[in-house]
């Protein structure tokens, strides 16, 4: 080989080895960055979940003290709420300094919505703001990265709010006419037509109710035309069924009342049942809540088939949309302790 070519070949081979080394180094850096993204992002998700748990527990702790203020201890103040939140966070690993800090505000429900209005910070002194029904706690956490610091990202910072409210259950039914008929508790779709009495539910019974045990057709007609139901708005509860299909023996005024409901688009409240026991005049329905319908038609001449458009559910054991008033004081004879509750809202 020509002696002049040897140095050229040696330099070319050395250059190729240098390029391979650069490519290998670049590949290693890229792999580290991808690994860092996966690992450090996982750390961020973990910290976000932990922060959410911390906020939820602390918001419940603070709101429990707010509930105590309404229910039986008017001496409770903001310092008690602040201490409850701080203690909850501290017991669960957030000291409030360094890589875990927190803040909290008082909140109250906004009527006819599922949102809350903020009433100012929870401080370690002073009274609980007027109208406050809960707390919103925000936990901030910071953790060091492993691989992302190679590109200048040293920490993963996350923040998570938790909100809890205390309330009374709403104990009033929505406006409408409560009819003595029962429909099975099922998943109904708003705006959809349903047959409310679609056949024999039990032997000799088609879904009409008896408010006082009477099986007289005249009583049923009266309850349909002039709703006068007893206090049944606490579920579940059993009520007797009316015997038989309501045939041509149904008084004309009962048909006239149903005609008026259909023509006027009256909102009809219908008790829902989840099980029926017995037969004939001894059949009972276990009523578990209310459903609102708009009547559209009923069977002629046999009133055993009533059709209505579903509007909404009104189950009175949970809060039926929005939030109730502040909890009542147990010293008040009209207060029922079972109607007071606290819970997370978001």
ABEGO torsion letter per residue (X at the ends): XBAAAAAAAAAAAAAAAAAAAAAAAAAAAAAAAAAAAAAAAAAAAAAAAAAAAAAAAAAAAAAAAAAAAAAABAABBAAAAAAAAAAAAAAAGBAGBEABBBBBBBBBBBBGBABBBBAEBBBABEBBBBGBAEBBBBBBBBBBBAAAAAAGBABBBBBBBBBBBBBBBBABBBBEBBBBBBBBBBBBBBGBBBBABAEBABBGBAGBBBAAGBABAAAAAAAAABBABBBAABOBBBBBBBBEBBBAABBAAAAAAAAAAAAAGBBBBBBBBABBBEBEAABBBBBAEBBBBBBABBBOABBABBBBBBABBBBAABBBEEBBBBBBBAABAABBAAABBBBBAX
